[in-house]
Amino acid sequence: MSGQFPWAHATHPDWRMSASLCLAQIERASRSGAGAGATLGFLYLTDHHAAEAAEILAFLRERTGVTHWTGAIGVGIAAGMAEYIDEPAMALMLADFAPDDFRIFSGAARPPGREARTPDGRRAAWTALVHADAATPDLPDLIQDMLGKLAGAAVFGGVSSSRHPQTTIANRVLSGGLSGVVLSENVTVVSRVSQSCQPIGPVHRITESTGHRLSRLDGAPALEVLMRDMGLPLEAGPHRGAYAPGGQIPTAVQMLQGTFVGMGTGDAFMHGDYQVRPLIGVDPHEGALAIGTELEAADHVVFCRRDRGAAQADLVRACTALRAQIESEYGGMHRVRGALYISCLGRTGTLFGGPSAEMQLVHEQLGDLPLIGLYANGEIFKDRLYWYAGVLAVFL
């Protein structure tokens, strides 16, 4: 098989009808040579089909001849320019990777060792598509551990948003833990993350923090720095005026709506892959802020706004950067064979302007390419777990 991966998607209350519609689309692609020699299937289901997931997997395995499958189940899935949210739907894509260039893993099937090599001498555990069950304890630590098992520096994927106990697919339907597929150095993947927000000011160094509490930035009270970034007046120092008792406390409280904090270390801010967490509280007496997670290793922050314009602009930024890399390093978008998109379930609805607006924007930026994905309960990129993000991975 050469060229683009065959792919399909359909919605119908009866999974047999949806699966048959998908197979018909695959068969049409096969007439042009696509689909021959497929070895790996990607499958995403909405949880309306969760109870029948094992039957669907068996049906697709029998009809396509593809024995190895990876995927996940969620409240919503994506395919092409369509979003299927809280309705019965499925999307699948078939890849023709050499058998030695991938391995399905789960709690019952180990990935190749970090030092393992393919028959042609390439590193067998280079990158990985990871799906996770949201109920799994210590998920951030498990993601870090997964990265440590790879010779490369890339993990991408997402956390199932399924309301059903069955959440992921790794040659069988699973509950709990991590699963997915490890890819060798022979499989080229280019990925980017979109945070659905934009910075409203410069990056600041954390000079005092404890747990969820962000006290001082660049030596100044954190709330004072935030108000300065937002263009709000500071009247009389850190304990009076703009955020003192009797002052503009309502203004400070209103800032919580749509205001987020991007956290990271090193050059993460240059690449837009810092973690974003909500601003959940203000201490106007001390000029401190409360963040929706412990700051831990973060040593820099940037304040962000999340609204329709910011979400659209940041997704365009991520797609533009990805396209530029493909064109400069790999010869152009005609080299793209297929793509996976893992987006946060919280990004659906009106954030991008209406139903399917997010996927339509991706299509506008990257063109017509095989693309399926999941609306997740957390997004995985590199070595971290994200919220409200979109992770786009392109196979070349």
GIHU-V924912 format. One record per pair of residues at least 24 apart in sequence whose ideal C-beta (glycine too) atoms are under 8 Angstrom apart, sorted by the first residue. I is the first residue (numbers start at 0). J is the second residue. D is the distance in Angstrom with one decimal. If there is no record, write none. Layout:
# GIHU-V924912
{{I/J/D} {I/J/D}}
This chain:
# GIHU-V924912
{{0/32/6.8} {0/33/6.1} {0/34/6.5} {0/35/5.1} {0/36/4.6} {0/37/6.5} {0/95/4.0} {1/32/7.1} {2/32/7.3} {2/33/6.3} {2/336/7.1} {3/33/6.6} {3/335/7.4} {3/336/5.5} {3/337/6.3} {3/368/6.9} {3/369/5.2} {4/33/7.3} {4/92/5.2} {4/93/5.9} {4/94/5.3} {4/95/7.7} {4/336/5.3} {4/337/3.6} {4/369/4.8} {4/394/7.3} {5/29/6.7} {5/33/4.3} {5/34/4.4} {5/37/7.4} {5/92/7.2} {5/93/5.2} {5/369/7.4} {6/78/7.3} {6/90/7.3} {6/91/6.7} {6/92/4.0} {6/93/7.4} {6/337/6.6} {6/369/4.1} {6/370/7.5} {6/371/6.0} {7/78/7.9} {7/90/7.1} {7/91/5.8} {7/92/7.8} {8/76/7.7} {8/78/3.4} {8/79/6.7} {8/81/6.6} {8/83/7.6} {8/88/6.9} {8/89/6.8} {8/90/3.9} {8/91/7.6} {8/371/6.6} {9/88/6.9} {9/89/6.4} {10/83/5.6} {10/86/5.8} {10/87/6.1} {10/88/4.0} {10/89/8.0} {11/87/6.4} {12/47/7.8} {12/87/5.3} {14/48/5.1} {14/51/5.0} {14/54/7.2} {14/55/5.4} {14/87/7.2} {14/89/7.3} {15/58/7.5} {17/48/7.7} {17/87/6.9} {17/88/6.8} {17/89/5.2} {18/55/6.0} {18/58/5.6} {18/59/6.4} {18/62/7.9} {18/89/6.8} {21/59/8.0} {21/89/6.4} {21/90/7.8} {21/91/5.7} {22/59/7.7} {22/62/5.6} {22/63/7.4} {25/63/7.0} {25/91/7.7} {25/93/6.8} {34/63/7.9} {34/93/5.9} {35/95/7.8} {36/95/4.7} {37/63/6.7} {37/64/7.5} {37/65/5.1} {37/93/3.9} {37/94/6.6} {37/95/5.4} {38/65/6.6} {38/67/6.5} {38/94/6.9} {38/95/5.9} {38/96/5.7} {38/97/7.5} {38/98/5.9} {38/101/7.6} {39/65/6.8} {39/67/5.1} {39/68/7.5} {39/69/7.3} {39/93/7.2} {39/94/4.6} {39/95/7.9} {39/96/5.5} {39/101/5.7} {39/180/6.8} {40/65/4.6} {40/67/6.9} {40/68/4.4} {40/69/7.6} {40/70/7.8} {40/91/6.0} {40/92/7.2} {40/93/5.4} {40/94/7.7} {41/68/7.6} {41/69/6.2} {41/70/5.7} {41/91/6.4} {41/92/4.6} {41/93/7.8} {41/94/7.2} {41/339/6.6} {41/371/6.3} {42/68/5.5} {42/69/7.4} {42/70/3.6} {42/89/7.0} {42/90/7.5} {42/91/4.8} {42/168/5.7} {43/70/5.2} {43/71/6.1} {43/72/7.6} {43/73/7.2} {43/76/4.4} {43/77/7.8} {43/78/8.0} {43/89/7.0} {43/90/5.0} {43/91/7.6} {43/371/5.8} {43/372/6.5} {43/373/4.9} {44/70/7.2} {44/71/8.0} {44/72/4.9} {44/73/7.9} {44/76/6.9} {44/88/7.5} {44/89/5.0} {44/168/7.9} {45/72/7.3} {45/73/6.6} {45/74/6.7} {45/75/6.4} {45/76/5.5} {45/83/5.9} {45/85/7.2} {45/86/6.4} {45/87/6.0} {45/88/4.9} {45/89/7.4} {46/72/5.3} {46/73/6.4} {46/74/6.1} {46/160/7.8} {46/161/4.3} {46/162/5.3} {46/163/4.8} {47/85/7.8} {47/86/6.6} {47/87/3.8} {47/88/7.5} {48/72/7.6} {48/87/5.7} {48/88/7.8} {48/89/6.4} {49/161/5.7} {49/162/7.9} {49/163/3.5} {49/165/4.9} {50/163/6.6} {50/165/7.5} {52/165/5.5} {52/168/6.9} {52/172/4.5} {53/165/8.0} {53/171/7.1} {53/172/4.8} {55/89/6.9} {56/168/6.4} {56/171/7.2} {56/172/6.4} {59/91/6.7} {63/93/6.7} {65/93/6.1} {66/170/7.7} {67/101/7.4} {67/103/5.4} {67/170/6.1} {67/180/7.8} {68/103/7.6} {68/168/5.8} {68/169/7.7} {68/170/6.0} {69/103/5.8} {69/128/6.4} {69/130/7.1} {69/168/6.1} {69/169/5.6} {69/170/7.8} {69/178/7.1} {69/179/5.5} {69/180/4.5} {70/130/7.0} {70/167/7.3} {70/168/4.0} {70/373/8.0} {71/130/4.1} {71/157/6.8} {71/159/4.9} {71/161/7.7} {71/166/6.6} {71/167/5.0} {71/168/6.5} {71/373/5.2} {71/375/7.6} {72/159/5.8} {72/161/4.2} {72/163/6.7} {72/165/6.1} {72/166/5.5} {72/167/7.0} {72/168/7.4} {73/159/5.6} {73/160/3.9} {73/161/5.5} {73/344/7.1} {73/373/5.0} {73/374/5.5} {73/375/6.2} {73/376/7.4} {74/160/4.6} {74/161/7.2} {74/162/6.7} {74/344/5.7} {74/374/6.3} {75/160/7.1} {75/344/6.1} {75/347/6.1} {75/373/7.6} {75/374/3.4} {76/371/7.2} {76/372/6.7} {76/373/5.7} {76/374/6.6} {77/340/5.7} {77/342/6.7} {77/357/7.9} {77/358/5.4} {77/370/7.4} {77/371/6.6} {77/372/4.1} {77/373/7.1} {77/374/6.7} {78/358/8.0} {78/370/6.8} {78/371/4.7} {78/372/7.4} {79/358/6.9} {79/362/7.1} {79/370/5.9} {80/355/6.1} {80/358/5.0} {80/359/4.9} {80/362/4.8} {81/355/5.6} {81/358/6.3} {82/347/6.5} {82/354/6.3} {82/355/4.6} {82/357/6.8} {82/358/5.5} {82/374/7.4} {84/347/5.4} {84/354/7.7} {84/374/6.8} {90/371/4.0} {90/372/7.6} {91/371/6.9} {92/337/5.5} {92/339/7.9} {92/369/5.7} {92/371/5.2} {94/336/7.5} {94/337/6.7} {94/394/7.0} {96/182/7.3} {96/185/7.9} {96/186/5.9} {97/185/6.9} {99/123/7.3} {99/183/7.0} {100/182/6.6} {100/183/4.2} {100/185/4.7} {100/186/5.5} {101/180/5.3} {101/181/6.8} {101/182/5.4} {101/183/6.9} {101/186/6.9} {102/180/6.9} {102/181/5.1} {103/169/5.1} {103/170/5.1} {103/178/7.6} {103/179/7.6} {103/180/5.4} {104/169/6.8} {104/177/7.9} {104/178/6.4} {104/179/6.4} {104/180/7.1} {104/181/5.8} {105/167/7.8} {105/169/4.1} {105/170/7.6} {105/173/5.9} {105/176/6.9} {105/177/7.5} {105/178/3.8} {105/179/8.0} {106/173/7.6} {106/175/7.2} {106/176/4.6} {106/177/7.7} {106/178/7.3} {108/169/7.1} {108/170/7.4} {110/148/5.9} {110/181/4.3} {111/181/6.1} {112/148/7.8} {113/147/7.7} {113/148/5.6} {113/149/6.6} {113/150/5.6} {114/150/7.4} {117/183/5.1} {117/184/7.6} {117/185/6.5} {119/185/7.4} {121/183/5.5} {121/184/4.0} {121/185/5.2} {122/150/4.2} {122/151/7.3} {122/183/6.5} {122/184/4.5} {123/181/7.5} {123/183/4.9} {123/184/7.8} {124/148/6.3} {124/149/5.1} {124/150/5.6} {124/151/7.9} {124/181/5.2} {124/183/7.4} {125/149/6.4} {125/150/5.6} {125/151/4.1} {125/153/7.9} {125/181/7.9} {125/182/6.0} {125/183/5.5} {125/184/4.3} {125/186/7.3} {126/151/4.8} {126/153/4.3} {126/154/7.0} {126/155/7.5} {126/181/7.6} {126/182/5.1} {126/186/7.4} {126/188/5.6} {127/153/7.8} {127/154/5.3} {127/155/7.8} {127/156/7.6} {127/179/5.8} {127/180/6.8} {127/181/4.7} {127/182/6.6} {128/155/6.2} {128/156/5.1} {128/179/4.6} {128/180/5.1} {128/182/7.3} {128/339/6.9} {128/392/7.3} {129/154/5.4} {129/155/7.2} {129/156/3.8} {129/177/5.6} {129/178/7.7} {129/179/4.4} {129/379/5.3} {130/156/5.4} {130/157/6.6} {130/158/7.7} {130/159/6.5} {130/166/7.8} {130/167/4.4} {130/168/7.5} {130/169/7.6} {130/177/7.3} {130/178/5.6} {130/179/5.2} {130/373/7.9} {131/156/7.3} {131/157/7.4} {131/158/4.6} {131/159/6.8} {131/167/7.3} {131/176/7.3} {131/177/5.1} {131/178/7.9} {131/377/7.4} {131/379/7.0} {132/158/7.4} {132/159/5.8} {132/166/4.6} {132/167/6.2} {132/173/7.6} {132/174/6.1} {132/175/4.8} {132/176/6.1} {132/177/8.0} {133/158/5.0} {133/159/6.0} {133/160/7.2} {133/166/7.3} {133/376/4.7} {133/377/6.8} {134/175/6.6} {135/175/5.9} {135/176/5.5} {135/177/7.1} {138/377/7.5} {138/384/6.1} {139/383/7.2} {139/384/5.0} {141/176/7.8} {141/177/5.7} {142/177/7.7} {142/379/5.8} {142/382/6.3} {142/383/6.9} {142/384/5.8} {143/382/5.4} {145/177/6.2} {146/381/7.3} {146/382/4.4} {149/181/7.3} {150/184/7.4} {151/184/7.2} {152/381/6.9} {152/382/8.0} {153/188/6.8} {153/190/6.4} {153/381/6.3} {154/379/5.9} {154/380/7.3} {154/381/6.3} {154/382/6.5} {155/188/7.5} {155/190/5.0} {155/339/7.7} {155/341/7.2} {155/379/6.2} {155/380/5.7} {155/381/7.8} {155/390/5.3} {155/392/4.8} {156/341/6.1} {156/378/7.8} {156/379/4.4} {156/390/7.3} {157/341/3.6} {157/373/5.5} {157/375/3.3} {157/376/7.7} {157/377/6.5} {157/378/5.1} {157/379/5.8} {157/390/6.8} {158/375/5.2} {158/376/4.6} {158/377/3.6} {158/378/7.5} {158/379/7.2} {158/384/7.4} {159/373/7.7} {159/375/7.0} {159/376/6.4} {160/344/4.9} {160/373/7.6} {160/374/6.2} {160/375/5.6} {160/376/4.1} {186/394/6.9} {187/329/7.3} {187/394/7.0} {187/395/4.3} {188/392/5.5} {188/393/6.9} {188/394/5.9} {188/395/7.5} {189/321/6.0} {189/324/5.8} {189/325/6.0} {189/329/7.6} {189/392/7.4} {189/393/4.9} {189/395/6.5} {190/321/7.6} {190/380/7.0} {190/390/6.6} {190/391/6.4} {190/392/4.3} {190/393/7.2} {191/271/7.8} {191/317/4.3} {191/318/7.4} {191/320/5.8} {191/321/4.4} {191/390/7.7} {191/391/5.4} {192/271/6.7} {192/272/5.0} {192/317/6.5} {192/378/7.3} {192/380/4.5} {192/385/6.7} {192/388/5.4} {192/389/7.0} {192/390/5.3} {192/391/7.8} {193/271/7.7} {193/313/5.1} {193/314/4.6} {193/316/7.3} {193/317/4.0} {193/318/7.8} {193/388/6.4} {193/389/4.2} {193/390/7.9} {193/391/7.3} {194/261/7.1} {194/271/6.5} {194/273/7.7} {194/275/5.0} {194/303/7.2} {194/313/5.6} {194/385/7.7} {194/387/7.0} {194/388/5.6} {195/305/5.9} {195/309/7.1} {195/310/4.0} {195/313/5.9} {195/314/7.1} {195/343/7.5} {195/346/5.5} {195/350/6.6} {195/387/5.4} {195/388/6.9} {195/389/6.8} {196/259/5.6} {196/261/7.6} {196/275/6.0} {196/303/4.0} {196/304/6.2} {196/305/4.1} {196/309/5.0} {196/310/6.9} {196/313/6.2} {196/387/7.5} {197/303/6.1} {197/304/6.3} {197/308/8.0} {197/309/4.1} {197/312/5.8} {197/313/5.7} {198/261/6.8} {198/301/4.7} {198/302/6.9} {198/303/5.4} {199/228/5.3} {199/229/6.2} {199/302/5.3} {199/303/6.4} {199/304/5.3} {200/227/7.5} {200/228/3.0} {200/229/7.7} {200/301/6.9} {200/302/5.7} {201/228/7.6} {201/301/7.1} {202/268/5.1} {202/299/5.3} {202/300/7.3} {202/301/4.7} {203/299/6.6} {203/300/5.6} {203/301/6.9} {204/298/6.7} {204/299/5.7} {205/294/6.8} {205/297/6.6} {205/298/5.5} {205/299/6.5} {205/300/6.2} {208/294/4.9} {210/293/5.3} {210/294/7.4} {211/279/7.8} {211/289/5.3} {211/290/5.3} {211/291/7.4} {211/292/6.9} {211/293/5.8} {211/294/7.4} {212/282/7.9} {212/287/5.6} {212/288/7.5} {212/289/6.0} {212/290/7.8} {213/260/7.3} {213/287/6.5} {213/288/4.5} {213/289/7.5} {213/290/5.7} {213/294/6.6} {213/300/7.0} {214/285/7.0} {214/286/7.8} {214/287/4.7} {216/300/6.8} {220/285/7.2} {220/286/2.8} {220/287/7.0} {221/286/6.5} {221/287/5.8} {221/288/4.7} {222/251/6.8} {222/281/6.1} {222/282/7.5} {222/283/7.0} {222/286/4.3} {222/287/6.5} {222/288/5.9} {223/286/5.5} {224/302/8.0} {225/254/6.9} {225/258/7.6} {225/288/6.7} {225/302/5.5} {226/251/7.7} {226/254/7.8} {228/302/5.2} {229/254/6.7} {229/302/7.5} {237/286/4.7} {238/284/6.8} {238/286/7.3} {242/281/7.2} {242/283/4.2} {242/286/6.5} {243/283/6.3} {243/284/7.6} {244/283/6.8} {244/284/7.0} {246/283/7.6} {248/283/5.3} {251/281/4.7} {251/283/5.7} {252/281/6.5} {254/278/7.3} {254/281/7.3} {255/279/6.9} {255/280/7.5} {255/281/7.0} {257/304/5.6} {257/305/5.4} {257/306/5.8} {258/302/6.5} {258/303/7.3} {258/304/6.3} {259/302/7.5} {259/303/4.6} {259/304/7.4} {259/305/5.7} {259/387/7.8} {260/288/7.5} {260/290/5.3} {260/300/5.3} {260/301/7.6} {260/302/6.2} {260/303/7.1} {261/300/6.3} {261/301/4.4} {261/302/7.6} {261/303/5.3} {262/290/7.6} {262/292/7.9} {262/294/6.3} {262/297/3.8} {262/299/7.5} {262/300/5.3} {263/297/6.1} {263/299/6.0} {263/300/7.9} {264/296/6.2} {264/297/6.3} {264/298/5.2} {264/299/6.7} {268/299/6.7} {268/301/6.3} {271/313/7.4} {271/316/6.7} {271/317/6.8} {271/320/7.8} {272/380/6.3} {272/381/6.4} {272/383/7.9} {273/301/7.3} {274/383/5.9} {274/385/6.0} {274/386/7.9} {275/303/6.2} {275/385/7.3} {275/386/6.8} {275/387/6.2} {275/388/7.3} {276/386/6.8} {278/302/7.9} {305/350/7.8} {305/387/7.1} {307/349/7.3} {307/350/6.3} {307/351/6.7} {307/352/6.0} {310/346/7.0} {310/350/5.2} {310/351/5.8} {311/351/6.2} {311/352/7.5} {311/360/6.3} {314/351/7.6} {314/357/7.0} {314/360/5.7} {314/361/7.0} {314/364/7.7} {314/389/6.4} {315/360/7.1} {315/364/6.0} {317/389/7.3} {317/391/6.6} {318/360/7.9} {318/361/6.3} {318/364/3.6} {318/365/5.7} {318/391/7.1} {319/364/6.7} {321/365/7.5} {321/391/6.4} {321/393/6.5} {322/364/6.8} {322/365/6.2} {325/393/6.8} {325/395/6.9} {329/395/5.3} {332/365/7.0} {332/366/6.0} {332/368/7.5} {334/395/4.8} {335/365/7.8} {335/368/5.2} {335/393/5.5} {335/394/7.3} {335/395/6.1} {336/369/7.2} {336/394/4.9} {336/395/6.5} {337/368/7.0} {337/369/4.0} {337/370/7.2} {337/393/7.7} {337/394/5.0} {338/365/7.5} {338/368/5.7} {338/369/6.7} {338/370/4.5} {338/391/6.5} {338/392/6.5} {338/393/4.6} {338/394/6.8} {339/370/7.5} {339/371/6.5} {339/372/5.5} {339/391/7.6} {339/392/4.9} {340/370/6.0} {340/371/7.5} {340/372/3.5} {340/389/6.7} {340/390/7.3} {340/391/5.2} {340/392/7.7} {341/372/5.6} {341/373/5.4} {341/375/5.3} {341/378/5.3} {341/379/7.4} {341/389/7.2} {341/390/4.5} {341/392/8.0} {342/372/6.6} {342/373/7.7} {342/374/5.6} {342/375/6.9} {342/378/7.3} {342/388/7.6} {342/389/4.2} {342/390/7.6} {343/374/7.1} {343/375/6.2} {343/376/7.9} {343/377/7.6} {343/378/6.0} {343/385/7.8} {343/386/6.4} {343/387/4.8} {343/388/5.9} {343/389/6.9} {344/374/4.5} {344/375/6.4} {344/376/6.3} {345/386/7.4} {345/387/5.4} {346/374/7.7} {346/387/6.4} {346/389/6.5} {347/374/6.1} {357/389/7.3} {361/391/7.1} {365/393/7.9} {368/393/7.8}}
